[in-house]
């Protein structure tokens, strides 16, 4: 028997190194030049997928797919109006990722002073 009581919220799982599963997804997505262009463009102004495709001279289908992936990985926020869904780069997520990556510098497996 299944009982649905509201909106599903994914359970956060953390690996031993302290990264949540969404963080690994976000880091993977940052490996694409096109997705980095999307994030950079949306730093200063919210845009719809259509506006973004036009601005970057990219195919709408590619932009829509990448925007969806970036939003799912918390790299974009969405502003919903009566006509459009406009996306913006999520600065807080970038700060979390940056902090976690800089913490790796202090991790013993990356230190060279013991060699």
N, CA, C and O atoms as a Tinker XYZ file with bonds, in Angstrom:
   460  protein
     1  N      0.851000   -1.173000    0.000000    73     2
     2  CA     0.000000    0.000000    0.000000    64     1     3
     3  C      0.896000    1.234000    0.000000    63     2     4     5
     4  O      1.855000    1.327000    0.766000    81     3
     5  N      0.561000    2.176000   -0.874000    73     3     6
     6  CA     1.296000    3.432000   -0.959000    64     5     7
     7  C      0.401000    4.564000   -0.477000    63     6     8     9
     8  O     -0.787000    4.610000   -0.797000    81     7
     9  N      0.965000    5.447000    0.270000    73     7    10
    10  CA     0.238000    6.602000    0.773000    64     9    11
    11  C      0.986000    7.856000    0.347000    63    10    12    13
    12  O      2.149000    8.045000    0.704000    81    11
    13  N      0.326000    8.698000   -0.405000    73    11    14
    14  CA     0.930000    9.945000   -0.862000    64    13    15
    15  C      0.419000   11.065000    0.018000    63    14    16    17
    16  O     -0.782000   11.329000    0.064000    81    15
    17  N      1.338000   11.732000    0.723000    73    15    18
    18  CA     0.918000   12.770000    1.658000    64    17    19
    19  C      1.350000   14.169000    1.251000    63    18    20    21
    20  O      1.106000   15.120000    1.994000    81    19
    21  N      1.971000   14.322000    0.122000    73    19    22
    22  CA     2.398000   15.661000   -0.295000    64    21    23
    23  C      3.519000   15.579000   -1.300000    63    22    24    25
    24  O      3.677000   14.574000   -1.993000    81    23
    25  N      4.287000   16.629000   -1.376000    73    23    26
    26  CA     5.373000   16.735000   -2.337000    64    25    27
    27  C      6.537000   15.866000   -1.895000    63    26    28    29
    28  O      6.922000   15.874000   -0.726000    81    27
    29  N      7.090000   15.124000   -2.827000    73    27    30
    30  CA     8.236000   14.279000   -2.525000    64    29    31
    31  C      9.475000   15.142000   -2.372000    63    30    32    33
    32  O      9.754000   15.989000   -3.220000    81    31
    33  N     10.212000   14.933000   -1.306000    73    31    34
    34  CA    11.462000   15.642000   -1.080000    64    33    35
    35  C     12.562000   14.594000   -1.000000    63    34    36    37
    36  O     12.529000   13.708000   -0.146000    81    35
    37  N     13.550000   14.703000   -1.911000    73    35    38
    38  CA    14.600000   13.695000   -1.897000    64    37    39
    39  C     15.401000   13.737000   -0.601000    63    38    40    41
    40  O     15.663000   14.805000   -0.048000    81    39
    41  N     15.777000   12.571000   -0.136000    73    39    42
    42  CA    16.595000   12.456000    1.061000    64    41    43
    43  C     18.032000   12.752000    0.670000    63    42    44    45
    44  O     18.542000   12.207000   -0.309000    81    43
    45  N     18.676000   13.609000    1.430000    73    43    46
    46  CA    20.063000   13.954000    1.150000    64    45    47
    47  C     20.961000   12.816000    1.612000    63    46    48    49
    48  O     20.890000   12.376000    2.760000    81    47
    49  N     21.791000   12.356000    0.715000    73    47    50
    50  CA    22.789000   11.370000    1.106000    64    49    51
    51  C     24.153000   12.015000    0.946000    63    50    52    53
    52  O     24.418000   12.685000   -0.051000    81    51
    53  N     24.998000   11.815000    1.910000    73    51    54
    54  CA    26.343000   12.373000    1.880000    64    53    55
    55  C     27.349000   11.236000    1.817000    63    54    56    57
    56  O     27.195000   10.206000    2.473000    81    55
    57  N     28.375000   11.446000    1.015000    73    55    58
    58  CA    29.449000   10.465000    0.948000    64    57    59
    59  C     30.382000   10.702000    2.128000    63    58    60    61
    60  O     30.189000   11.641000    2.900000    81    59
    61  N     31.383000    9.858000    2.264000    73    59    62
    62  CA    32.312000    9.988000    3.379000    64    61    63
    63  C     33.089000   11.301000    3.339000    63    62    64    65
    64  O     33.528000   11.788000    4.381000    81    63
    65  N     33.263000   11.879000    2.149000    73    63    66
    66  CA    34.022000   13.120000    2.049000    64    65    67
    67  C     33.157000   14.352000    2.251000    63    66    68    69
    68  O     33.646000   15.470000    2.089000    81    67
    69  N     31.883000   14.184000    2.600000    73    67    70
    70  CA    31.032000   15.308000    2.930000    64    69    71
    71  C     30.263000   15.909000    1.771000    63    70    72    73
    72  O     29.523000   16.872000    1.972000    81    71
    73  N     30.406000   15.384000    0.580000    73    71    74
    74  CA    29.672000   15.897000   -0.569000    64    73    75
    75  C     28.305000   15.229000   -0.655000    63    74    76    77
    76  O     28.194000   14.012000   -0.506000    81    75
    77  N     27.272000   16.021000   -0.894000    73    75    78
    78  CA    25.928000   15.487000   -1.107000    64    77    79
    79  C     25.818000   15.014000   -2.558000    63    78    80    81
    80  O     26.601000   15.435000   -3.410000    81    79
    81  N     24.865000   14.153000   -2.834000    73    79    82
    82  CA    24.717000   13.609000   -4.183000    64    81    83
    83  C     24.456000   14.710000   -5.210000    63    82    84    85
    84  O     24.946000   14.623000   -6.336000    81    83
    85  N     23.693000   15.749000   -4.843000    73    83    86
    86  CA    23.436000   16.844000   -5.787000    64    85    87
    87  C     24.718000   17.597000   -6.121000    63    86    88    89
    88  O     24.851000   18.146000   -7.215000    81    87
    89  N     25.664000   17.625000   -5.180000    73    87    90
    90  CA    26.930000   18.321000   -5.432000    64    89    91
    91  C     27.759000   17.596000   -6.494000    63    90    92    93
    92  O     28.374000   18.237000   -7.346000    81    91
    93  N     27.775000   16.273000   -6.442000    73    91    94
    94  CA    28.481000   15.512000   -7.474000    64    93    95
    95  C     27.858000   15.762000   -8.844000    63    94    96    97
    96  O     28.569000   15.908000   -9.839000    81    95
    97  N     26.535000   15.810000   -8.891000    73    95    98
    98  CA    25.838000   16.097000  -10.151000    64    97    99
    99  C     26.192000   17.490000  -10.655000    63    98   100   101
   100  O     26.453000   17.675000  -11.843000    81    99
   101  N     26.201000   18.464000   -9.761000    73    99   102
   102  CA    26.532000   19.839000  -10.146000    64   101   103
   103  C     27.966000   19.929000  -10.662000    63   102   104   105
   104  O     28.216000   20.583000  -11.674000    81   103
   105  N     28.895000   19.289000   -9.989000    73   103   106
   106  CA    30.286000   19.318000  -10.436000    64   105   107
   107  C     30.442000   18.678000  -11.810000    63   106   108   109
   108  O     31.211000   19.168000  -12.637000    81   107
   109  N     29.726000   17.601000  -12.058000    73   107   110
   110  CA    29.776000   16.948000  -13.370000    64   109   111
   111  C     29.276000   17.894000  -14.454000    63   110   112   113
   112  O     29.865000   17.974000  -15.532000    81   111
   113  N     28.200000   18.606000  -14.175000    73   111   114
   114  CA    27.624000   19.520000  -15.162000    64   113   115
   115  C     28.533000   20.700000  -15.473000    63   114   116   117
   116  O     28.460000   21.265000  -16.565000    81   115
   117  N     29.384000   21.078000  -14.530000    73   115   118
   118  CA    30.283000   22.214000  -14.743000    64   117   119
   119  C     31.395000   21.901000  -15.743000    63   118   120   121
   120  O     32.152000   22.796000  -16.121000    81   119
   121  N     31.503000   20.663000  -16.171000    73   119   122
   122  CA    32.530000   20.269000  -17.124000    64   121   123
   123  C     32.209000   20.601000  -18.568000    63   122   124   125
   124  O     32.988000   20.265000  -19.460000    81   123
   125  N     31.093000   21.246000  -18.822000    73   123   126
   126  CA    30.674000   21.575000  -20.189000    64   125   127
   127  C     30.837000   23.068000  -20.447000    63   126   128   129
   128  O     30.365000   23.897000  -19.669000    81   127
   129  N     31.512000   23.405000  -21.547000    73   127   130
   130  CA    31.684000   24.811000  -21.916000    64   129   131
   131  C     30.335000   25.495000  -22.146000    63   130   132   133
   132  O     30.147000   26.643000  -21.744000    81   131
   133  N     29.406000   24.806000  -22.784000    73   131   134
   134  CA    28.086000   25.390000  -23.057000    64   133   135
   135  C     27.336000   25.676000  -21.754000    63   134   136   137
   136  O     26.723000   26.734000  -21.610000    81   135
   137  N     27.381000   24.747000  -20.816000    73   135   138
   138  CA    26.691000   24.970000  -19.532000    64   137   139
   139  C     27.358000   26.083000  -18.730000    63   138   140   141
   140  O     26.680000   26.827000  -18.021000    81   139
   141  N     28.679000   26.203000  -18.836000    73   139   142
   142  CA    29.375000   27.304000  -18.170000    64   141   143
   143  C     28.972000   28.643000  -18.784000    63   142   144   145
   144  O     28.841000   29.635000  -18.067000    81   143
   145  N     28.773000   28.684000  -20.098000    73   143   146
   146  CA    28.295000   29.907000  -20.754000    64   145   147
   147  C     26.901000   30.268000  -20.252000    63   146   148   149
   148  O     26.599000   31.439000  -20.024000    81   147
   149  N     26.064000   29.266000  -20.084000    73   147   150
   150  CA    24.708000   29.499000  -19.567000    64   149   151
   151  C     24.787000   30.104000  -18.168000    63   150   152   153
   152  O     24.130000   31.106000  -17.888000    81   151
   153  N     25.587000   29.500000  -17.286000    73   151   154
   154  CA    25.717000   30.008000  -15.920000    64   153   155
   155  C     26.262000   31.434000  -15.902000    63   154   156   157
   156  O     25.779000   32.278000  -15.148000    81   155
   157  N     27.257000   31.696000  -16.725000    73   155   158
   158  CA    27.845000   33.033000  -16.771000    64   157   159
   159  C     26.831000   34.067000  -17.266000    63   158   160   161
   160  O     26.747000   35.167000  -16.720000    81   159
   161  N     26.075000   33.719000  -18.284000    73   159   162
   162  CA    25.074000   34.629000  -18.835000    64   161   163
   163  C     23.979000   34.931000  -17.816000    63   162   164   165
   164  O     23.476000   36.052000  -17.752000    81   163
   165  N     23.614000   33.928000  -17.023000    73   163   166
   166  CA    22.522000   34.095000  -16.060000    64   165   167
   167  C     22.973000   34.647000  -14.712000    63   166   168   169
   168  O     22.172000   34.732000  -13.781000    81   167
   169  N     24.236000   35.019000  -14.599000    73   167   170
   170  CA    24.716000   35.627000  -13.354000    64   169   171
   171  C     24.065000   36.980000  -13.098000    63   170   172   173
   172  O     23.713000   37.298000  -11.962000    81   171
   173  N     23.908000   37.770000  -14.140000    73   171   174
   174  CA    23.462000   39.150000  -13.969000    64   173   175
   175  C     22.016000   39.403000  -14.356000    63   174   176   177
   176  O     21.463000   40.458000  -14.048000    81   175
   177  N     21.401000   38.436000  -15.031000    73   175   178
   178  CA    20.043000   38.676000  -15.514000    64   177   179
   179  C     19.304000   37.350000  -15.671000    63   178   180   181
   180  O     19.854000   36.378000  -16.189000    81   179
   181  N     18.063000   37.322000  -15.223000    73   179   182
   182  CA    17.224000   36.138000  -15.389000    64   181   183
   183  C     16.701000   36.101000  -16.822000    63   182   184   185
   184  O     16.342000   37.132000  -17.389000    81   183
   185  N     16.663000   34.902000  -17.398000    73   183   186
   186  CA    16.194000   34.740000  -18.777000    64   185   187
   187  C     15.424000   33.436000  -18.907000    63   186   188   189
   188  O     15.636000   32.495000  -18.143000    81   187
   189  N     14.531000   33.396000  -19.880000    73   187   190
   190  CA    13.851000   32.150000  -20.223000    64   189   191
   191  C     14.793000   31.321000  -21.094000    63   190   192   193
   192  O     15.803000   31.827000  -21.582000    81   191
   193  N     14.462000   30.067000  -21.283000    73   191   194
   194  CA    15.275000   29.207000  -22.154000    64   193   195
   195  C     15.333000   29.769000  -23.567000    63   194   196   197
   196  O     16.383000   29.747000  -24.208000    81   195
   197  N     14.216000   30.267000  -24.044000    73   195   198
   198  CA    14.163000   30.839000  -25.393000    64   197   199
   199  C     15.069000   32.071000  -25.509000    63   198   200   201
   200  O     15.823000   32.208000  -26.472000    81   199
   201  N     14.987000   32.964000  -24.516000    73   199   202
   202  CA    15.832000   34.156000  -24.515000    64   201   203
   203  C     17.312000   33.780000  -24.445000    63   202   204   205
   204  O     18.154000   34.380000  -25.113000    81   203
   205  N     17.602000   32.794000  -23.635000    73   203   206
   206  CA    18.979000   32.323000  -23.465000    64   205   207
   207  C     19.521000   31.717000  -24.755000    63   206   208   209
   208  O     20.661000   31.984000  -25.137000    81   207
   209  N     18.712000   30.906000  -25.426000    73   207   210
   210  CA    19.126000   30.299000  -26.693000    64   209   211
   211  C     19.443000   31.372000  -27.725000    63   210   212   213
   212  O     20.423000   31.266000  -28.462000    81   211
   213  N     18.616000   32.394000  -27.772000    73   211   214
   214  CA    18.840000   33.487000  -28.718000    64   213   215
   215  C     20.104000   34.257000  -28.357000    63   214   216   217
   216  O     20.918000   34.566000  -29.228000    81   215
   217  N     20.266000   34.564000  -27.079000    73   215   218
   218  CA    21.436000   35.312000  -26.603000    64   217   219
   219  C     22.744000   34.580000  -26.898000    63   218   220   221
   220  O     23.729000   35.200000  -27.300000    81   219
   221  N     22.753000   33.269000  -26.699000    73   219   222
   222  CA    23.971000   32.478000  -26.872000    64   221   223
   223  C     24.093000   31.864000  -28.263000    63   222   224   225
   224  O     25.075000   31.186000  -28.567000    81   223
   225  N     23.094000   32.105000  -29.100000    73   223   226
   226  CA    23.076000   31.530000  -30.456000    64   225   227
   227  C     23.212000   30.001000  -30.401000    63   226   228   229
   228  O     24.020000   29.404000  -31.112000    81   227
   229  N     22.399000   29.393000  -29.537000    73   227   230
   230  CA    22.397000   27.942000  -29.354000    64   229   231
   231  C     21.009000   27.403000  -29.702000    63   230   232   233
   232  O     20.022000   28.138000  -29.668000    81   231
   233  N     20.946000   26.133000  -30.030000    73   231   234
   234  CA    19.681000   25.472000  -30.348000    64   233   235
   235  C     18.814000   25.424000  -29.092000    63   234   236   237
   236  O     19.297000   25.082000  -28.012000    81   235
   237  N     17.541000   25.764000  -29.235000    73   235   238
   238  CA    16.621000   25.820000  -28.098000    64   237   239
   239  C     16.536000   24.483000  -27.362000    63   238   240   241
   240  O     16.486000   24.459000  -26.133000    81   239
   241  N     16.520000   23.377000  -28.094000    73   239   242
   242  CA    16.439000   22.066000  -27.454000    64   241   243
   243  C     17.621000   21.786000  -26.546000    63   242   244   245
   244  O     17.453000   21.233000  -25.459000    81   243
   245  N     18.808000   22.160000  -26.980000    73   243   246
   246  CA    20.025000   21.959000  -26.177000    64   245   247
   247  C     19.963000   22.828000  -24.926000    63   246   248   249
   248  O     20.261000   22.364000  -23.825000    81   247
   249  N     19.577000   24.083000  -25.099000    73   247   250
   250  CA    19.484000   25.003000  -23.961000    64   249   251
   251  C     18.444000   24.517000  -22.962000    63   250   252   253
   252  O     18.692000   24.527000  -21.756000    81   251
   253  N     17.292000   24.096000  -23.447000    73   251   254
   254  CA    16.228000   23.611000  -22.569000    64   253   255
   255  C     16.700000   22.405000  -21.763000    63   254   256   257
   256  O     16.453000   22.332000  -20.559000    81   255
   257  N     17.371000   21.465000  -22.410000    73   255   258
   258  CA    17.891000   20.278000  -21.717000    64   257   259
   259  C     18.916000   20.677000  -20.655000    63   258   260   261
   260  O     18.862000   20.204000  -19.520000    81   259
   261  N     19.858000   21.560000  -21.037000    73   259   262
   262  CA    20.902000   21.952000  -20.106000    64   261   263
   263  C     20.350000   22.786000  -18.947000    63   262   264   265
   264  O     20.785000   22.623000  -17.807000    81   263
   265  N     19.408000   23.664000  -19.228000    73   263   266
   266  CA    18.787000   24.464000  -18.169000    64   265   267
   267  C     18.063000   23.549000  -17.179000    63   266   268   269
   268  O     18.135000   23.758000  -15.967000    81   267
   269  N     17.380000   22.554000  -17.690000    73   267   270
   270  CA    16.689000   21.602000  -16.819000    64   269   271
   271  C     17.682000   20.863000  -15.919000    63   270   272   273
   272  O     17.450000   20.717000  -14.719000    81   271
   273  N     18.778000   20.403000  -16.500000    73   271   274
   274  CA    19.806000   19.695000  -15.722000    64   273   275
   275  C     20.442000   20.608000  -14.683000    63   274   276   277
   276  O     20.647000   20.200000  -13.540000    81   275
   277  N     20.756000   21.842000  -15.073000    73   275   278
   278  CA    21.370000   22.786000  -14.149000    64   277   279
   279  C     20.413000   23.148000  -13.013000    63   278   280   281
   280  O     20.841000   23.311000  -11.870000    81   279
   281  N     19.140000   23.272000  -13.319000    73   279   282
   282  CA    18.142000   23.569000  -12.286000    64   281   283
   283  C     17.994000   22.390000  -11.330000    63   282   284   285
   284  O     17.913000   22.575000  -10.116000    81   283
   285  N     17.960000   21.198000  -11.871000    73   283   286
   286  CA    17.840000   19.990000  -11.044000    64   285   287
   287  C     19.033000   19.841000  -10.106000    63   286   288   289
   288  O     18.891000   19.334000   -8.993000    81   287
   289  N     20.210000   20.281000  -10.553000    73   287   290
   290  CA    21.422000   20.194000   -9.739000    64   289   291
   291  C     21.612000   21.432000   -8.856000    63   290   292   293
   292  O     22.681000   21.625000   -8.276000    81   291
   293  N     20.586000   22.257000   -8.756000    73   291   294
   294  CA    20.566000   23.444000   -7.897000    64   293   295
   295  C     21.502000   24.558000   -8.363000    63   294   296   297
   296  O     21.773000   25.489000   -7.606000    81   295
   297  N     21.993000   24.477000   -9.586000    73   295   298
   298  CA    22.875000   25.520000  -10.098000    64   297   299
   299  C     22.094000   26.713000  -10.635000    63   298   300   301
   300  O     22.660000   27.790000  -10.825000    81   299
   301  N     20.800000   26.530000  -10.882000    73   299   302
   302  CA    19.934000   27.611000  -11.330000    64   301   303
   303  C     18.717000   27.701000  -10.421000    63   302   304   305
   304  O     18.226000   26.696000   -9.908000    81   303
   305  N     18.246000   28.922000  -10.236000    73   303   306
   306  CA    16.959000   29.129000   -9.580000    64   305   307
   307  C     15.971000   29.532000  -10.664000    63   306   308   309
   308  O     16.370000   29.949000  -11.751000    81   307
   309  N     14.700000   29.410000  -10.371000    73   307   310
   310  CA    13.675000   29.759000  -11.356000    64   309   311
   311  C     12.758000   30.822000  -10.771000    63   310   312   313
   312  O     12.357000   30.762000   -9.609000    81   311
   313  N     12.441000   31.792000  -11.611000    73   311   314
   314  CA    11.488000   32.844000  -11.269000    64   313   315
   315  C     10.298000   32.642000  -12.196000    63   314   316   317
   316  O     10.427000   32.764000  -13.414000    81   315
   317  N      9.142000   32.333000  -11.620000    73   315   318
   318  CA     7.962000   32.030000  -12.420000    64   317   319
   319  C      7.065000   33.257000  -12.463000    63   318   320   321
   320  O      6.670000   33.800000  -11.431000    81   319
   321  N      6.753000   33.683000  -13.686000    73   319   322
   322  CA     5.787000   34.764000  -13.866000    64   321   323
   323  C      4.576000   34.180000  -14.581000    63   322   324   325
   324  O      4.524000   32.975000  -14.829000    81   323
   325  N      3.626000   35.003000  -14.906000    73   323   326
   326  CA     2.410000   34.501000  -15.540000    64   325   327
   327  C      2.685000   33.900000  -16.926000    63   326   328   329
   328  O      1.954000   33.016000  -17.374000    81   327
   329  N      3.720000   34.372000  -17.593000    73   327   330
   330  CA     3.984000   33.896000  -18.949000    64   329   331
   331  C      5.248000   33.050000  -19.081000    63   330   332   333
   332  O      5.316000   32.183000  -19.952000    81   331
   333  N      6.245000   33.287000  -18.237000    73   331   334
   334  CA     7.553000   32.672000  -18.449000    64   333   335
   335  C      8.134000   32.084000  -17.174000    63   334   336   337
   336  O      7.770000   32.441000  -16.053000    81   335
   337  N      9.049000   31.172000  -17.409000    73   335   338
   338  CA     9.920000   30.685000  -16.351000    64   337   339
   339  C     11.297000   31.257000  -16.681000    63   338   340   341
   340  O     11.887000   30.916000  -17.706000    81   339
   341  N     11.798000   32.113000  -15.823000    73   339   342
   342  CA    13.108000   32.713000  -16.055000    64   341   343
   343  C     14.091000   32.126000  -15.047000    63   342   344   345
   344  O     13.767000   31.935000  -13.875000    81   343
   345  N     15.275000   31.851000  -15.524000    73   343   346
   346  CA    16.295000   31.204000  -14.718000    64   345   347
   347  C     17.411000   32.177000  -14.383000    63   346   348   349
   348  O     17.692000   33.116000  -15.128000    81   347
   349  N     18.038000   31.927000  -13.246000    73   347   350
   350  CA    19.160000   32.740000  -12.788000    64   349   351
   351  C     20.162000   31.808000  -12.109000    63   350   352   353
   352  O     19.778000   30.816000  -11.491000    81   351
   353  N     21.450000   32.136000  -12.229000    73   351   354
   354  CA    22.496000   31.347000  -11.579000    64   353   355
   355  C     22.324000   31.421000  -10.066000    63   354   356   357
   356  O     22.118000   32.495000   -9.502000    81   355
   357  N     22.411000   30.267000   -9.424000    73   355   358
   358  CA    22.262000   30.175000   -7.976000    64   357   359
   359  C     23.634000   30.384000   -7.324000    63   358   360   361
   360  O     24.443000   29.461000   -7.236000    81   359
   361  N     23.873000   31.602000   -6.875000    73   359   362
   362  CA    25.164000   31.973000   -6.290000    64   361   363
   363  C     25.463000   31.149000   -5.035000    63   362   364   365
   364  O     26.611000   30.765000   -4.809000    81   363
   365  N     24.446000   30.875000   -4.222000    73   363   366
   366  CA    24.670000   30.103000   -2.996000    64   365   367
   367  C     25.215000   28.713000   -3.302000    63   366   368   369
   368  O     26.098000   28.223000   -2.598000    81   367
   369  N     24.695000   28.080000   -4.344000    73   367   370
   370  CA    25.192000   26.751000   -4.715000    64   369   371
   371  C     26.645000   26.833000   -5.153000    63   370   372   373
   372  O     27.456000   25.989000   -4.772000    81   371
   373  N     26.979000   27.837000   -5.946000    73   371   374
   374  CA    28.367000   27.996000   -6.378000    64   373   375
   375  C     29.288000   28.231000   -5.179000    63   374   376   377
   376  O     30.416000   27.738000   -5.160000    81   375
   377  N     28.820000   28.971000   -4.192000    73   375   378
   378  CA    29.622000   29.208000   -2.989000    64   377   379
   379  C     29.837000   27.923000   -2.196000    63   378   380   381
   380  O     30.932000   27.686000   -1.687000    81   379
   381  N     28.810000   27.098000   -2.090000    73   379   382
   382  CA    28.932000   25.819000   -1.385000    64   381   383
   383  C     29.948000   24.926000   -2.095000    63   382   384   385
   384  O     30.817000   24.336000   -1.452000    81   383
   385  N     29.840000   24.827000   -3.412000    73   383   386
   386  CA    30.774000   23.993000   -4.179000    64   385   387
   387  C     32.196000   24.509000   -4.054000    63   386   388   389
   388  O     33.129000   23.724000   -3.881000    81   387
   389  N     32.369000   25.804000   -4.140000    73   387   390
   390  CA    33.699000   26.404000   -4.019000    64   389   391
   391  C     34.303000   26.118000   -2.647000    63   390   392   393
   392  O     35.482000   25.782000   -2.537000    81   391
   393  N     33.491000   26.252000   -1.608000    73   391   394
   394  CA    33.964000   25.993000   -0.248000    64   393   395
   395  C     34.370000   24.527000   -0.082000    63   394   396   397
   396  O     35.411000   24.233000    0.505000    81   395
   397  N     33.558000   23.618000   -0.594000    73   395   398
   398  CA    33.889000   22.199000   -0.468000    64   397   399
   399  C     35.142000   21.838000   -1.263000    63   398   400   401
   400  O     35.955000   21.029000   -0.816000    81   399
   401  N     35.292000   22.433000   -2.424000    73   399   402
   402  CA    36.497000   22.161000   -3.211000    64   401   403
   403  C     37.736000   22.736000   -2.540000    63   402   404   405
   404  O     38.795000   22.110000   -2.558000    81   403
   405  N     37.616000   23.918000   -1.949000    73   403   406
   406  CA    38.777000   24.498000   -1.269000    64   405   407
   407  C     39.121000   23.709000   -0.003000    63   406   408   409
   408  O     40.278000   23.689000    0.415000    81   407
   409  N     38.130000   23.061000    0.607000    73   407   410
   410  CA    38.391000   22.218000    1.777000    64   409   411
   411  C     39.251000   21.019000    1.419000    63   410   412   413
   412  O     39.922000   20.460000    2.286000    81   411
   413  N     39.240000   20.618000    0.161000    73   411   414
   414  CA    40.070000   19.488000   -0.258000    64   413   415
   415  C     41.556000   19.790000   -0.102000    63   414   416   417
   416  O     42.369000   18.881000    0.070000    81   415
   417  N     41.898000   21.053000   -0.163000    73   415   418
   418  CA    43.295000   21.462000   -0.010000    64   417   419
   419  C     43.838000   21.013000    1.346000    63   418   420   421
   420  O     45.027000   20.724000    1.476000    81   419
   421  N     42.982000   20.956000    2.335000    73   419   422
   422  CA    43.389000   20.584000    3.686000    64   421   423
   423  C     43.292000   19.083000    3.943000    63   422   424   425
   424  O     43.649000   18.603000    5.019000    81   423
   425  N     42.811000   18.358000    2.955000    73   423   426
   426  CA    42.664000   16.908000    3.083000    64   425   427
   427  C     44.044000   16.255000    2.973000    63   426   428   429
   428  O     44.826000   16.616000    2.093000    81   427
   429  N     44.348000   15.310000    3.843000    73   427   430
   430  CA    45.689000   14.720000    3.911000    64   429   431
   431  C     46.115000   14.004000    2.626000    63   430   432   433
   432  O     47.308000   13.953000    2.325000    81   431
   433  N     45.175000   13.454000    1.870000    73   431   434
   434  CA    45.587000   12.725000    0.665000    64   433   435
   435  C     46.090000   13.668000   -0.422000    63   434   436   437
   436  O     46.749000   13.215000   -1.358000    81   435
   437  N     45.799000   14.966000   -0.327000    73   435   438
   438  CA    46.247000   15.932000   -1.330000    64   437   439
   439  C     47.477000   16.722000   -0.857000    63   438   440   441
   440  O     48.047000   17.483000   -1.639000    81   439
   441  N     47.885000   16.561000    0.375000    73   439   442
   442  CA    49.015000   17.317000    0.892000    64   441   443
   443  C     50.323000   16.709000    0.404000    63   442   444   445
   444  O     50.469000   15.488000    0.343000    81   443
   445  N     51.250000   17.555000    0.065000    73   443   446
   446  CA    52.541000   17.088000   -0.447000    64   445   447
   447  C     53.649000   17.265000    0.583000    63   446   448   449
   448  O     54.778000   16.841000    0.336000    81   447
   449  N     53.364000   17.878000    1.729000    73   447   450
   450  CA    54.415000   18.139000    2.717000    64   449   451
   451  C     54.885000   16.875000    3.415000    63   450   452   453
   452  O     55.923000   16.892000    4.076000    81   451
   453  N     54.155000   15.789000    3.285000    73   451   454
   454  CA    54.567000   14.538000    3.941000    64   453   455
   455  C     55.355000   13.630000    2.996000    63   454   456   457
   456  O     55.781000   12.548000    3.399000    81   455
   457  N     55.553000   14.048000    1.756000    73   455   458
   458  CA    56.297000   13.227000    0.775000    64   457   459
   459  C     57.780000   13.398000    0.931000    63   458   460
   460  O     58.553000   12.786000    0.194000    81   459
